[in-house]
Amino acid sequence: MHQADGATVQAHYTTDDIAGRIVAAVRAVLGDDTPLTPDILAQIDHFHGGGLAATRDLVAVLQPQAGERILDIGSGIGGPARWIASKHACHVTGIDLTPAFCLAAEQLNQATGLAGQVRIVEGSALAMPFDDGSFDRAYSQNVVMNIADKPGFYREASRVLKPGGLLALSNVAAGPNGPPRFPVPWATSPEASFLSSPAETRADLERAGLEILRFEDTSAKMAAARKALRERLEREGLPPLGFHVFMGERLLEAQINGARNAEEGRISSVEALVRKPAA
């Protein structure tokens, strides 16, 4: 399978003055006196399917503890990292390939007063600049569909975890009914999209030496919400606050396609909790 180069992925996600546009949108909709908190920004900065609700579900599985060092692999503009750090009194490091996302994350960390708890690193998930055993727990939300070398991704995540450390995953996966319609939120064309089936995902995790504690195909559970999202977008268009504030109007078609792909069985959803074996 071919691997999209970093420039292709970065070009898909890069836009200008992301943090500035987010702050301006919040002020315009909620008022100039609205405090910039992780909860307020959550309508925009949890850039993955399901938004804040999906982050809450992932945290309920991962259970980060106060004082722990947590890793967000593919951290985007840092919304989940800020939210988790603020709610659970832990330190979160985010790593992302896209410089524009990293800059926005750092600016929003400052704006929310969380720069001391959230660190952002620009880099590849396949070669992370962290020592072995650096983190207590890690998570990744809707990232691996941009990565062809999924066993390499999981091996690298395992490497930087402490022995016994946990990794929580929320992945878009291949569906049984053919390739997805494009564009989708993570790619404008098939060249940057790499979907594994749920069975392949499980096999890749085991091949990376990770112990599977929980593994669930969540497609059916998410079906009603996805259908409702598609119908709302088709009826009302984009809401005042959402990912399109920094990704642009193109996201309307991409989100509608994403929901329709799920309805047609062209994509599926997987959630997993895995553990690095203890030493």
C-alpha positions as CSV (number, residue, x, y, z in Angstrom):
1,M,0.0,0.0,0.0
2,H,1.3,3.4,-0.9
3,Q,1.9,6.0,1.9
4,A,0.8,9.6,1.6
5,D,3.8,11.9,2.1
6,G,3.7,14.4,4.8
7,A,3.2,17.3,2.4
8,T,0.0,15.8,1.1
9,V,-1.4,15.4,4.5
10,Q,-0.3,18.8,5.6
11,A,-1.7,20.5,2.5
12,H,-5.2,19.0,3.3
13,Y,-5.3,20.4,6.8
14,T,-3.4,23.6,6.5
15,T,-5.2,27.0,6.6
16,D,-4.2,30.4,7.7
17,D,-4.5,32.1,11.2
18,I,-6.4,29.2,12.7
19,A,-6.4,30.4,16.3
20,G,-7.3,33.9,15.3
21,R,-10.3,32.8,13.3
22,I,-11.5,30.5,16.1
23,V,-11.3,33.3,18.7
24,A,-13.1,35.7,16.4
25,A,-15.9,33.2,15.7
26,V,-16.4,32.5,19.4
27,R,-16.5,36.3,20.1
28,A,-18.9,36.9,17.3
29,V,-21.3,34.2,18.4
30,L,-21.0,34.2,22.2
31,G,-19.9,37.8,22.9
32,D,-16.6,39.6,23.6
33,D,-16.6,38.8,27.3
34,T,-16.9,35.1,26.9
35,P,-14.0,33.4,28.6
36,L,-11.8,31.2,26.4
37,T,-12.0,27.9,28.2
38,P,-11.6,24.3,26.9
39,D,-15.4,23.9,27.3
40,I,-16.2,27.0,25.3
41,L,-13.7,26.1,22.5
42,A,-14.9,22.5,22.4
43,Q,-17.6,23.3,19.8
44,I,-14.7,23.9,17.4
45,D,-11.4,22.4,18.5
46,H,-12.3,18.7,19.0
47,F,-11.5,18.0,15.4
48,H,-12.7,14.4,15.0
49,G,-16.0,12.6,14.5
50,G,-18.3,13.0,17.5
51,G,-16.5,16.1,18.8
52,L,-16.5,16.6,22.6
53,A,-18.9,13.7,23.2
54,A,-16.4,11.3,21.5
55,T,-13.6,12.7,23.7
56,R,-15.7,12.1,26.8
57,D,-16.3,8.5,25.8
58,L,-12.6,8.0,25.1
59,V,-11.6,9.5,28.4
60,A,-14.1,7.2,30.2
61,V,-12.1,4.3,28.8
62,L,-8.6,5.7,29.2
63,Q,-9.2,7.0,32.8
64,P,-6.3,9.5,33.0
65,Q,-5.1,10.1,36.5
66,A,-3.9,13.3,38.2
67,G,-0.2,13.9,37.7
68,E,0.2,11.4,34.9
69,R,1.9,12.2,31.6
70,I,-0.5,11.6,28.7
71,L,0.3,11.5,25.0
72,D,-2.2,12.7,22.3
73,I,-1.0,11.2,18.9
74,G,-2.3,13.4,16.1
75,S,-3.3,16.2,18.4
76,G,-4.6,18.6,15.7
77,I,-5.3,22.0,17.2
78,G,-5.2,20.6,20.7
79,G,-8.8,20.7,21.9
80,P,-8.9,17.2,23.5
81,A,-5.4,17.7,25.0
82,R,-6.5,21.0,26.7
83,W,-9.9,19.5,27.8
84,I,-8.3,16.4,29.3
85,A,-5.5,18.4,31.0
86,S,-7.9,20.8,32.6
87,K,-10.4,18.2,33.7
88,H,-8.0,15.6,35.0
89,A,-5.0,17.6,36.4
90,C,-2.6,15.7,34.2
91,H,0.1,16.8,31.7
92,V,-0.7,16.2,28.1
93,T,1.8,16.2,25.2
94,G,0.4,16.4,21.7
95,I,2.2,15.5,18.6
96,D,1.0,16.5,15.1
97,L,2.4,16.5,11.6
98,T,0.9,19.8,10.5
99,P,2.8,22.9,11.4
100,A,-0.3,25.2,11.2
101,F,-2.2,22.9,13.6
102,C,0.7,22.9,16.0
103,L,1.0,26.7,15.9
104,A,-2.7,27.1,16.5
105,A,-2.6,24.6,19.4
106,E,0.2,26.5,21.1
107,Q,-1.7,29.8,20.7
108,L,-4.9,28.4,22.1
109,N,-2.9,26.8,25.0
110,Q,-1.8,30.3,25.8
111,A,-5.2,31.8,25.4
112,T,-6.8,29.3,27.8
113,G,-4.0,29.5,30.3
114,L,-3.0,25.9,29.8
115,A,0.5,26.3,28.3
116,G,2.0,24.8,31.5
117,Q,0.0,21.7,31.3
118,V,-0.2,21.1,27.5
119,R,2.9,20.7,25.3
120,I,2.7,20.6,21.5
121,V,5.4,18.9,19.4
122,E,5.6,18.9,15.6
123,G,6.5,15.5,14.3
124,S,5.5,12.2,12.7
125,A,3.6,9.5,14.6
126,L,5.8,7.0,13.0
127,A,9.0,8.5,14.5
128,M,8.2,10.4,17.6
129,P,11.0,12.4,19.3
130,F,10.3,10.9,22.7
131,D,12.3,8.4,24.8
132,D,11.1,4.9,25.4
133,G,8.6,4.7,28.2
134,S,7.9,8.4,28.4
135,F,4.2,8.3,29.0
136,D,1.7,6.7,31.4
137,R,-1.2,6.6,28.8
138,A,-1.8,7.6,25.2
139,Y,-4.7,8.1,22.9
140,S,-5.4,8.8,19.3
141,Q,-8.7,9.9,17.7
142,N,-9.4,9.6,14.0
143,V,-5.7,9.7,12.9
144,V,-4.7,6.4,11.5
145,M,-6.8,6.8,8.3
146,N,-4.0,9.2,7.1
147,I,-1.3,6.5,7.8
148,A,-0.6,3.5,5.7
149,D,1.9,1.8,8.1
150,K,-0.6,1.1,10.9
151,P,1.6,-1.6,12.5
152,G,4.4,0.9,12.6
153,F,2.1,3.5,14.2
154,Y,1.0,1.0,16.9
155,R,4.6,-0.1,17.5
156,E,5.8,3.5,18.0
157,A,2.9,4.2,20.3
158,S,3.9,1.2,22.4
159,R,7.5,2.2,22.4
160,V,6.9,5.5,24.1
161,L,4.5,4.1,26.7
162,K,5.7,2.8,30.0
163,P,5.4,-0.9,30.6
164,G,1.8,-1.6,31.4
165,G,0.8,1.7,29.8
166,L,-2.6,2.1,28.1
167,L,-3.5,3.3,24.6
168,A,-7.1,4.2,23.7
169,L,-8.0,4.4,20.1
170,S,-11.0,5.8,18.1
171,N,-10.5,4.9,14.5
172,V,-12.4,5.3,11.2
173,A,-12.2,1.9,9.6
174,A,-13.0,0.4,6.3
175,G,-16.6,-0.7,5.8
176,P,-17.8,-3.9,4.0
177,N,-19.5,-2.1,1.1
178,G,-16.7,-0.7,-1.0
179,P,-14.5,2.5,-0.8
180,P,-15.8,5.7,0.6
181,R,-17.1,8.7,-1.4
182,F,-14.7,11.6,-1.4
183,P,-14.1,14.2,-0.2
184,V,-14.2,13.3,3.5
185,P,-13.0,15.2,6.5
186,W,-9.6,13.5,6.4
187,A,-8.9,13.4,2.7
188,T,-10.0,15.0,-0.6
189,S,-9.1,11.9,-2.6
190,P,-8.2,8.2,-2.1
191,E,-4.4,9.0,-2.3
192,A,-4.4,10.2,1.3
193,S,-6.9,7.8,2.8
194,F,-5.9,4.4,4.3
195,L,-8.7,2.5,5.9
196,S,-8.2,-0.9,7.6
197,S,-11.2,-3.2,8.4
198,P,-12.0,-3.8,12.1
199,A,-10.5,-7.3,11.7
200,E,-7.3,-5.9,10.2
201,T,-7.1,-3.3,12.9
202,R,-7.3,-6.0,15.6
203,A,-4.6,-8.0,13.8
204,D,-2.3,-5.0,13.5
205,L,-2.6,-4.2,17.2
206,E,-1.7,-7.8,18.1
207,R,1.2,-7.8,15.6
208,A,2.5,-4.7,17.4
209,G,2.7,-6.8,20.6
210,L,-0.2,-4.9,22.3
211,E,-2.6,-6.7,24.6
212,I,-6.2,-6.0,23.6
213,L,-8.4,-5.2,26.7
214,R,-11.4,-3.8,24.8
215,F,-12.3,-3.8,21.1
216,E,-15.6,-2.7,19.7
217,D,-17.0,-2.0,16.3
218,T,-19.1,1.0,17.2
219,S,-20.7,1.6,13.7
220,A,-24.2,0.5,14.8
221,K,-24.0,2.5,18.0
222,M,-23.1,5.7,16.1
223,A,-25.6,5.2,13.2
224,A,-28.4,7.3,14.5
225,A,-26.2,10.3,15.4
226,R,-24.5,10.2,12.0
227,K,-27.8,10.1,10.2
228,A,-29.1,13.0,12.2
229,L,-25.9,15.0,11.5
230,R,-26.3,14.4,7.8
231,E,-29.9,15.4,7.7
232,R,-29.2,18.5,9.8
233,L,-26.3,19.6,7.5
234,E,-28.4,19.0,4.4
235,R,-31.3,20.9,5.9
236,E,-29.5,23.8,7.7
237,G,-26.0,23.9,6.4
238,L,-23.0,24.5,8.7
239,P,-23.7,25.8,12.2
240,P,-22.2,29.1,13.5
241,L,-19.5,27.3,15.4
242,G,-17.8,24.1,14.1
243,F,-14.7,22.7,12.4
244,H,-15.4,24.8,9.3
245,V,-14.3,27.9,11.2
246,F,-10.7,26.8,10.4
247,M,-11.2,24.2,7.7
248,G,-13.5,26.3,5.5
249,E,-16.8,25.7,3.7
250,R,-15.5,22.6,1.9
251,L,-16.2,20.8,5.2
252,L,-20.0,20.8,4.5
253,E,-19.7,18.3,1.6
254,A,-17.0,16.3,3.4
255,Q,-19.1,15.9,6.5
256,I,-22.2,14.9,4.6
257,N,-20.1,12.4,2.6
258,G,-18.7,11.0,5.8
259,A,-22.1,10.4,7.3
260,R,-23.4,8.9,4.1
261,N,-20.4,6.6,3.8
262,A,-21.3,5.3,7.3
263,E,-24.9,4.8,6.4
264,E,-23.9,2.9,3.2
265,G,-21.4,0.7,5.0
266,R,-18.5,2.3,3.2
267,I,-16.8,3.1,6.5
268,S,-17.0,1.7,10.0
269,S,-15.9,2.8,13.4
270,V,-13.7,1.1,15.9
271,E,-12.8,1.8,19.5
272,A,-10.1,0.0,21.4
273,L,-8.2,0.0,24.6
274,V,-4.9,-1.8,24.5
275,R,-2.0,-2.2,27.0
276,K,1.7,-2.4,26.5
277,P,2.9,-5.6,28.3
278,A,4.4,-5.1,31.7
279,A,8.2,-5.5,31.8
